[in-house]
Amino acid sequence: MGQIILRLDRVMADRKMSLNELSDRVGVSNVNLSKMKNGKIAAIRFSTLEAICDVLECQPGDILEYRKDVEASEG
């Protein structure tokens, strides 16, 4: 089975947006956004993803990446 990789840090850097600014504009706590930025979450609400995409002017695919498990595909 593959895994979902979060690229929020990359998109934020491209937009030159700080965690504090994104938190203020999206309405999500710094702690939760920090966990998301560092890939330490198991789920995300669509409403949160929509708000992040709106503020960062991006698509969900800019933030989320699916990486296929290489071992599973070779076996």
N, CA and C of each residue as an Amber inpcrd file, in Angstrom:
protein
   225
   0.8380000  -1.1740000   0.0000000   0.0000000   0.0000000   0.0000000
   0.8850000   1.2410000   0.0000000   0.4600000   2.2590000  -0.6990000
   1.2250000   3.4970000  -0.7950000   0.9620000   4.4170000   0.3820000
   1.3910000   5.6430000   0.2380000   1.1730000   6.6220000   1.2970000
   0.9330000   7.9980000   0.7000000   0.2480000   8.8190000   1.4630000
  -0.0100000  10.2010000   1.0800000   1.0640000  11.0740000   1.7140000
   1.7180000  11.8790000   0.8930000   2.7590000  12.7930000   1.3480000
   2.1750000  14.2030000   1.3350000   2.3560000  14.9270000   2.4210000
   1.8700000  16.3030000   2.5170000   2.9620000  17.2690000   2.0800000
   2.6190000  18.1730000   1.1840000   3.5670000  19.1460000   0.6460000
   3.1990000  20.5790000   1.0310000   2.5090000  20.7290000   2.1530000
   2.0900000  22.0570000   2.5880000   3.2840000  22.9780000   2.7770000
   4.3680000  22.4710000   3.3350000   5.5530000  23.2960000   3.5690000
   6.0940000  23.8700000   2.2690000   6.0980000  23.0740000   1.2140000
   6.6030000  23.5120000  -0.0880000   5.7190000  24.6180000  -0.6760000
   4.3920000  24.4210000  -0.6090000   3.4630000  25.4110000  -1.1570000
   3.5470000  26.7130000  -0.3630000   3.6470000  26.6000000   0.9550000
   3.7850000  27.8030000   1.7860000   5.0640000  28.5520000   1.4390000
   6.1520000  27.8480000   1.2520000   7.4270000  28.4840000   0.9030000
   7.3270000  29.1700000  -0.4550000   6.6860000  28.5050000  -1.4180000
   6.5050000  29.1090000  -2.7440000   5.7140000  30.4060000  -2.6560000
   4.7480000  30.4630000  -1.7320000   3.8900000  31.6430000  -1.5800000
   4.4650000  32.6410000  -0.5710000   5.6140000  32.2670000   0.0390000
   6.2460000  33.1030000   1.0680000   5.2670000  33.4420000   2.1910000
   4.5610000  32.4130000   2.6500000   3.5680000  32.5930000   3.7020000
   4.0110000  31.8580000   4.9570000   3.9410000  32.5380000   6.0800000
   4.3220000  31.9380000   7.3570000   3.1810000  31.0800000   7.9040000
   3.5270000  30.2370000   8.8380000   2.5340000  29.3960000   9.5010000
   1.5240000  30.2670000  10.2440000   2.0100000  31.3300000  10.8950000
   1.1050000  32.2330000  11.6240000   0.1090000  32.9070000  10.6870000
   0.5880000  33.3790000   9.5400000  -0.3090000  34.0400000   8.5920000
  -1.3390000  33.0610000   8.0420000  -0.8980000  31.8720000   7.6710000
  -1.8310000  30.8620000   7.1480000  -2.8530000  30.4980000   8.2150000
  -2.4050000  30.3280000   9.4340000  -3.2990000  29.9970000  10.5400000
  -4.3750000  31.0660000  10.7130000  -3.9640000  32.3270000  10.7100000
  -4.9110000  33.4430000  10.8580000  -5.9230000  33.4760000   9.7180000
  -5.4410000  33.2760000   8.5080000  -6.3090000  33.4050000   7.3330000
  -7.2200000  32.2050000   7.1230000  -6.7690000  31.0200000   7.5580000
  -7.5720000  29.8060000   7.3810000  -8.4980000  29.5780000   8.5710000
  -8.0760000  30.0370000   9.7510000  -8.8840000  29.8140000  10.9430000
  -8.6340000  28.4650000  11.5860000  -7.4220000  27.9580000  11.4200000
  -7.0030000  26.6850000  12.0240000  -5.8060000  26.9940000  12.9200000
  -5.7250000  26.3220000  14.0530000  -4.6500000  26.6160000  15.0100000
  -3.2690000  26.3450000  14.4230000  -2.2900000  27.0900000  14.9410000
  -0.8930000  26.8700000  14.5450000  -0.4700000  25.4270000  14.7830000
  -0.9070000  24.8680000  15.9010000  -0.5190000  23.5020000  16.2560000
  -1.0120000  22.5140000  15.1950000  -2.2770000  22.6410000  14.7940000
  -2.8180000  21.7180000  13.8000000  -2.1690000  21.9040000  12.4360000
  -1.9380000  23.1530000  12.0430000  -1.2640000  23.3910000  10.7660000
   0.1820000  22.9070000  10.8030000   0.8370000  23.0620000  11.9370000
   2.2090000  22.5880000  12.0800000   2.2650000  21.0670000  11.9250000
   1.3070000  20.3750000  12.5410000   1.2420000  18.9140000  12.3920000
   1.0230000  18.5320000  10.9370000   0.1590000  19.2740000  10.2710000
  -0.0920000  18.9890000   8.8600000   1.1540000  19.2580000   8.0280000
   1.7870000  20.3770000   8.2970000   2.9950000  20.7610000   7.5640000
   4.0890000  19.7040000   7.7130000   4.1660000  19.0880000   8.8870000
   5.2000000  18.0930000   9.1660000   4.7500000  16.6620000   8.9000000
   3.5470000  16.5000000   8.3470000   3.0630000  15.1650000   7.9930000
   2.6730000  14.3210000   9.1780000   2.3080000  14.9270000  10.2810000
   1.9940000  14.1950000  11.5130000   0.4840000  14.0570000  11.7430000
  -0.3050000  14.0270000  10.6630000  -1.7530000  13.8850000  10.8090000
  -2.2140000  12.6310000  10.0810000  -3.3690000  12.1250000  10.4780000
  -3.9310000  10.9350000   9.8410000  -5.1220000  11.2860000   8.9590000
  -5.6800000  12.4810000   9.1310000  -6.8610000  12.8750000   8.3690000
  -6.9200000  14.3900000   8.2710000  -7.6600000  14.8590000   7.2650000
  -7.9010000  16.2910000   7.1130000  -9.3280000  16.4800000   6.6260000
 -10.0070000  17.4500000   7.1680000 -11.3740000  17.7510000   6.7390000
 -11.3260000  18.4440000   5.3900000 -12.2980000  18.1340000   4.5550000
 -12.3740000  18.8060000   3.2620000 -12.5130000  20.3150000   3.4320000
 -13.2570000  20.7450000   4.4450000 -13.4330000  22.1890000   4.6590000
 -12.1020000  22.8630000   4.9760000 -11.2330000  22.1810000   5.7170000
  -9.9020000  22.7210000   6.0140000  -9.0540000  22.7520000   4.7550000
  -9.0850000  21.6780000   3.9920000  -8.3290000  21.6110000   2.7400000
  -8.8010000  22.6940000   1.7690000 -10.1110000  22.8840000   1.6740000
 -10.6690000  23.9290000   0.8140000 -10.1790000  25.3110000   1.2430000
 -10.1930000  25.5770000   2.5450000  -9.7580000  26.8800000   3.0570000
  -8.2750000  27.1080000   2.7790000  -7.4610000  26.0830000   2.9720000
  -6.0250000  26.1940000   2.7090000  -5.7840000  26.4660000   1.2280000
  -6.4730000  25.7300000   0.3640000  -6.3190000  25.9280000  -1.0780000
  -6.7720000  27.3210000  -1.4970000  -7.8340000  27.8070000  -0.8760000
  -8.3260000  29.1510000  -1.1850000  -7.2840000  30.2080000  -0.8240000
  -6.7460000  30.1100000   0.3700000  -5.7710000  31.1000000   0.8480000
  -4.4650000  31.0120000   0.0590000  -4.0050000  29.7910000  -0.2150000
  -2.7330000  29.6160000  -0.9240000  -2.8830000  29.6540000  -2.4460000
  -4.1450000  29.7740000  -2.9040000  -4.4330000  29.7960000  -4.3370000
  -3.7660000  28.6170000  -5.0490000  -4.1260000  27.4160000  -4.5780000
  -3.5550000  26.2010000  -5.1320000  -4.6340000  25.1340000  -5.2580000
  -4.2700000  24.0090000  -5.7850000  -5.1550000  22.8540000  -5.9120000
  -4.7770000  21.8260000  -4.8420000  -5.7160000  20.9540000  -4.4370000
  -5.3780000  19.9230000  -3.4540000  -4.1710000  19.0810000  -3.8670000
  -4.0250000  18.8430000  -5.1600000  -2.8890000  18.0670000  -5.6500000
  -1.5450000  18.7520000  -5.4650000  -1.5680000  20.0620000  -5.2190000
  -0.3210000  20.7760000  -4.9180000   0.1430000  20.4740000  -3.5000000
  -0.8060000  20.1100000  -2.6420000  -0.5290000  19.8690000  -1.2250000
  -0.3860000  18.3810000  -0.9180000  -1.1550000  17.5640000  -1.6230000
  -1.1810000  16.1240000  -1.3740000  -0.5440000  15.3720000  -2.5360000
   0.2950000  14.4050000  -2.2060000   0.9390000  13.5760000  -3.2260000
   0.7940000  12.1190000  -2.8140000   0.4440000  11.2660000  -3.7550000
   0.3660000   9.8360000  -3.4770000   1.6520000   9.1910000  -3.9500000
   2.2830000   8.4620000  -3.0500000   3.5120000   7.7380000  -3.3900000
   3.2470000   6.2510000  -3.2370000   3.3520000   5.5450000  -4.3400000
   3.1230000   4.1050000  -4.3500000   4.2530000   3.4070000  -3.6010000
   3.8840000   2.3930000  -2.8190000   4.8730000   1.6130000  -2.0790000
   5.6570000   0.7630000  -3.0740000   6.9460000   1.0440000  -3.2070000
   7.7750000   0.3460000  -4.1800000   7.8750000  -1.1420000  -3.8900000
   8.0370000  -1.5190000  -2.6110000   8.1530000  -2.9460000  -2.2570000
   6.9230000  -3.7340000  -2.6640000   5.7440000  -3.1830000  -2.4080000
   4.4960000  -3.8820000  -2.7120000   4.3350000  -4.0740000  -4.2150000
   4.7470000  -3.0820000  -5.0070000   4.5580000  -3.1810000  -6.4470000
   5.5590000  -4.1440000  -7.0800000   6.6960000  -4.3720000  -6.4190000
   7.6990000  -5.2970000  -6.9470000   7.3950000  -6.7410000  -6.5800000
   6.6170000  -6.9450000  -5.5020000   6.3850000  -8.2940000  -5.0100000
   5.2490000  -8.9060000  -5.6600000
